[in-house]
Each structure stands twice: as C-alpha cells, then as structure tokens.
Amino acid sequence: MIEAKVHYGFLYAHHLELYQYSSHFPAFEFTVEKMTYGKQKWERAFNYPVIGLTIFYCGLGDNPDLGQAFALMPLINFPLFKNRTFTLGFRFALGVGYLTRCFDRITNYKNLAIGSHFNAAVNLMLEARFRIDRSFTVTTGVSLQHFSNGSLKLPNNGLNTPLVNIGIAYRPFGENKTITDRFYAPTEPYSATLRHTLEFDFGLALGWKNLKAVTGENYLIYHLYENTFIRISKKSQMGIGFDLSYDLSQRKLYELYYVDENNTTDTTLTNWKFLLPGINAAYNLTLGKLGVILNFGVYLHVMKPVKSLYQKLSVQYNFSEHFFANVMLKVVWGRADYIGWGLGYRIGVQYGKKTVH
C-alpha cells in the first residue's frame, strides 16, 4: 500500500527555552507499507501488524532559527482491535531526522533547541483505519513527533510536536479472489517437551558526550551491563538488569558545580569515584531477531550533581544464537544523557520440569 497523510499540530515547549518557538503548523507524510501474513512467528503473536517506511516533513512554524524538519523512519503498526473494515492500532516509527537549521554560536545562536543537523526521529501514533473497499483505506490519528540527538552535540533540548492527522491509503494491486485463507498457518516444528528458559545478556557499549558548551571537552563513556530475562508471553520478556558506567564528565561537573561553587577542595577525589553502579527493572519487546528493551533503574552510588534515577531505551539485534549488537539511549530524569553503541553475548539456561506440548 501507499499512503499520504496531512498533519496539523504545534511545538510543545517542554523547557522554558523553547517557549519562544511556540507556533501551529501543518506537516506532511508519505508512506509505503505492507501487511504481514504470519510468515514469522512474531507476526502472528502481534496479530499481523503493518510494516513500512515513511517520509515526514514539517516547517516548524517557518521559524528562521529552527528551519524545517525532514525524517525517514521505518515503522510498525500494531493492531489493538480489528475486524474486516476497521482497525485501531498503535504505530511506532524510529529513524533519522534532518533539521535545516541548528545551533551555531555565530550564525544561529538563537537556536537553543538542537545542536546538530542530523538527529534521531521518533513517532508514536494512535491510529484508526477505515477500509472503504479493496483498494482504499481512510486513516486518522493523533501522534507525537520527536527530534533529538541524544546529547551527541549540545544544546539538546529536543523538539516535541503533538499532531492530529487524516490520510488515505491505496492498494495498487487487487486481492486474488481464489485464495480463501490469506494467512500462513503456524509452521513451528512439533515439540514434545517445553522448558522454561532464563536468558542472560552481557554487553559493553561506548557512548559519546559533547559538553564543549559547558566544560570545553568531549567525553567517551564506558557502559558495562547485564540483563536477565524470563519470557512472560510470546511477545515479551521481563527481568532485572545491572549497570556499571564510567563517565569522567561527571567529575568535571562535580568540580564546576559543587567544589568550585562552595569554595571547597576535595583531596580524596579520584576518577574511580565516578564509577556509577546501578540496578534496574528490564522489559524486552521481541520481534523475531529484534528486541526493544526498556530499563528503569536507580544508581546505587552517585556524586553530585548526578541524579539517582535513570532510564535506558535500547534496540537490540540478535545476529546469531549467542551474539547481538545494540544501540542505546541513556536518559537521566527525562533528559537524554548520551547514545551508546555496543556488542554483547547471550546465554540461555533451561530450568524446570519437562511439559508435554
């Protein structure tokens, strides 16, 4: 299918610095998408979602400091309820965005929102789809479009745009009337036994933090982690995670905002004090070899001005039985801290009694 949408929304000022950009504006989207028919196990588990690729554009209120926004995002639309003519779904899109104007200390110093042209683009949408006939489907929904660079370059207040939309989708090829069942039958091999499995994921990620606007330096972050998962359904896993981060930018911030401001000295200060151990609750939404992982945790030891609570959003791809790669966004109290790239190793341990399947 091909689909065109027209959006209308506004820039949400989630920081005081962004109130100067308040405006309402239209946005436009063109999407190529396809239905799934259960060829993969996860497609059946998620009730046959729609997958695709979308191109998004908005003018950001024609603000000369912000410019225009473009995004290219792969998407997946999960049906929450559907029948032959109506589908209510949740759409998630994640890709790359490009802003024509970003902060520059000489040519665009009034842009306090974004410090880089290229950014992560995320779209969350609650969408209703009304099928008119075999060729046309009318769509409408509400969404949130987000642009952020994950603190790769400051400033990084980000842009959040709530939107409403209406669109029309067109299927250029008619259905084959001779096919009575369009969906694949389950194809898993028969299994006479079933065991519970604990999954242990060990990984190392490297992050990059740009604090030149604050400290005059850039910092490399080392992030060691482990997630222990148990499957709770065909769709997801839950568990517990452990983190250990080494972030020397925290030492510089500690010296600037605590030691210097209080006119004190800390003769016992060493780099090892800025090891950040943490524990977290972990959730993994599994889509075949791809996993979307959320961690909500607390640091067991911090130095000022580090906050205790943190979150992680990771996309993990399992390219073999044991090895995986991932991209991680680290967030502290709702503000992006850094983006990390890493590799890891998985171990599966079976336990419990055998059960006839």
N, C-alpha and C positions, 0 to 999 in steps of 0.2 A: 504494500500500500504506500501511497504518497499522501502527505497531509500538510496543510497550511493552517497556521494559527495567527490570530491577531490578539495581542495582549494590551491591557491598559493598567497602569499601576503608578507607584510613587517610590521615591527613595526614602527608606526608613532610617532616621538619624539615631542610631543606637549608641553614638558617642556625641558629646557636646560639640566637638569639632566639625561634625557633619551637618549641623542644622543649617548652615549657610547654603547647602546644596538642595534644600527641600524643594521638590517640584513634582508635577504629574506629567506622564509622558506615555506614548504608545510603544509597543515592541512587536517584533515580527519573528516568526519561526517557520522553518520548512523542514519536514521530517520524512525520511524513508524508513519504513518499518515492515516487519513481517510477523505473522502468527507462528506460534510453536505448536507442535502436534504430539509431543511426548516422546520424541526420539531419544532424549536423555531423561534419566530418572528424575532430575531436579525439575524438569518442565512439568511432569505430572504432579510432583509434590506441591508446586506452586500454582496449580490449576491453569496451566497452559498460558503463561504470560506472553505479552507482545514485546519484541525487542527491536531496536533500531538505532538510527544515528540522526541527530538533529543539529541544524544550524540556527543560531539565535542571534538577533540584533536588536539593540535599543540605543536611543540617542541620549539617554541620561539627562533629559530636560534641556538639551542644547547648551549645557553649561560649558563655557570655554576652558574651565580648569579641569573638568573631568573628561571632556571629549565624548567619544562614542564607544560602545561595548559590543564585541563580537564573541561568539562562543561556538565551539564544535564539541558536542557531547554524545557519546554512546548512552543509550537509555534502556531501561527495562520497566514495563508496566505490569504490576502485579494485580490480577483481578481479586477484588474483595467480595463482589457479588456479581453474578451474570446469568442471563438467560439468552434466548435466541436474538432478542432485539435490544437489550440494554446491558451495559457493563459499568460497574462502579469500580475504579481501580486507583492504586497508588503508584505514581510514576517517579522513578529515581534516575537522574541523569548526572554523570560526572565526566568532566573533560577539561579542555584547556580554553581559557579565555584570553582575549587581547583587548586592551584599552588603548585608544589612540593617544590619550594624554595621561601622564603620570607625574609624580613629584620630581621637580628639578630645582635645586637651590638657587639657580639663576633665572631660568626661563619659565618655570611654573611653580614658584614657591608657595602659591596659594592652595595647591592641591595637597590637602592633609589626609586624604583617604588612602591612596595607593602609591607605592614607591617603585612599581615595575610595570612594564607594558604587558608581559605575559603573567597570567595568574591561573590558579585553579578555578574552574567554573562548576558550580553545583546547582541543580534544580530539583526541588521537591514539589510534587503536584498531586492534588486530589482531583481526579478526572472522571467525568461521566461521558459515556459513549452511547449514542442512539443510532442503531443501524436502520437506515431508510430502505435500502434494497441491497442486492448482492454487490453493487458497485460503490454505493455512497454511505458514509457514516458521518453524522454530525457529532462534534465533541465540544465540551465546555468544562471549565475547571478553575480552580484557584491554585496559585503556586507561589513559591519563594525562590528568587534567583539570587545567587550569592557569588561574589568575586573576592578572592583573597590570595595572597602569595605565600601564606604560612610563615611570615616574618623572614623570608629569604632576603628581603630588602625593605627597609623602613622608609616612610611610615607604612603601617599595615592595619589601618582601622577597618578596612574591608568595605564592600558595598552590598547592602541587602535591599532587594526590591520585591515587595509583595505585588502580585499581579492577578487579574482575572482575565480569562481568555474565552474565545469561541473559535472553532475551526471546522474544517471539513476534510475528510479522508476519502481517497478514491482508490479503488482496487481496479487496476487496468485489465486484469485477466479474470474471466468468469470461472466459476467453480465447475468441476467435472460432475455432471449430473449422475453418471453411472457409479460414482463412489458413494456407498451408503454410510460407511464409517470412516471419517477423515482422520481419526486419531490412531496413533500407534498403540498396539496392545503392549502391556508390560513385557519386557524382554529379559529381565534378570534371570540368571540361571537358578534352577531349583536348589534350595539349601535345606538339608535335613536338620541342621543344628544352627543355633544362634547364640553367640556370647556377647556380653557387654564389653565395651572397649573404652579404656582410658587413653586419651591422646595427649602426649607431651610435646609441645612446640618450643624449641630453643632457638633464639635468634640474636643477631647482632646487627644494629642499624647505626649508620653515620648520618648526623644532621649538620646543617649549616645555619648559623645565626648571624645576621648582619646587624651590628649595633654601632656602625660608624657614626650615626647621628647622635649617639649618646656617649659612647666611650672612645670612638675613633678607631675601633678594631672590629674584625670579624672573628668568629669562633667556630671550631669544629667540635661537635658534640658526639660522645660515645654512649650508646644506649644498648645495654645488655638486658634481655628479658626472657621470660618463660611463661607460657600459658598452658594450663592443664584443663582439658575439656572432657565432658561426658555428653554423649548425644541424648537429647531430650525429645527429638522428633526427627522426621525425615528432612526437615528444613533447617534445623538449628542445633547448636551445642551451647552449653553453659559451663562455667568453671571459675577458676581462680588464677590470677596472674601475679608475677613478681617482676620488679624492675630494679635496675641499678644504672643510674645515669652519671656521667662525668662531664660537668659543664662549668668551665672556668669563667664564662661570662658572669656567673653568679658571684664569683669572688670580686670582680671589678664593680658590680652593682652594690655589693656589700660595702666595699671600701668607699664608694661615692656617696651612698645614701644613708649609711649607718655610722661608720667610723669617722668620716670627714665631717658630717653634719653635727655629730655630737662632740667633736674636738677630742676624740679619744684615740688611743692606739691599741692594737691587739697583737701582742708579741707572740701569741701562740697560734696565729693564723697560718695554716698550711693549705696547700691545694687539696689534700685528702679530705679536708672538712667539707668539701663541696661535692663529695660523692652523695648522690640522692637515692637511697633505697626506698622502694615503695611496694605496696600491696594493693591489689585491685580485684574487682569483680569483672569477669570476662564473658562476652557473648559473641557467638560466631554464626552468622547467617551464611549457609553453604549453598552455593550454586554450582554444582559439579566440582571442577578443579579450582573454582574461585571462591574465596571467602571474604566477607565483610565483617570485620571484628571491631567491637566496641569495648573499651576498658574504662571503668570508673574507679579511681583509686585515691589513696592518701599516702603522702610521704611519711616515713617513719622518723625522719630526721631532716630538718631544714635549717638553713641560715637565712637571716633577714637579707633582702625583702622577699624571699621566695614564699609563695603561698603553699598551703598544705595539700589542697585538693587539686587533682589533675584528671584529665581525660585523654584518651587516645582513640583515633579513628584510623583503621588500617585496612588496606586492600591486599589480600594475600593470594598468590597464585602457586598452586602445588604442581610443579612441573615434573615430578616423579613421585614414587611412593613415599620417599623419605625427605626430599629436598624441596624447599619453597623459596620464593622471593616475595618481598612486600614493600609497600610504600606506606608511611605512617605520618599522620598529622598529630603532633603533641599540642594539647591545649591546657592552659592553666587558668582556672576561674573564668572560662568562657573566652579567653583571648589566645589566639594562635601563638605558640611559643617557637616551634620550628617544624620543618618537614624532614623526615629521615628515610633513607633507602637502605635495605638490608637483605640478608640471606639467612636461611635457617634450616634446621634439621628436625624432622618429626619422628617420634617413637610411639607405636601403638602397643598397648598391653591389654590382653584379654583377661577377663575375670568372670566369676560367677558360674553357675551350673549350665549345662547344655539344655536347650529347649527345643522341642520338635517344632518345626516351622510349617 
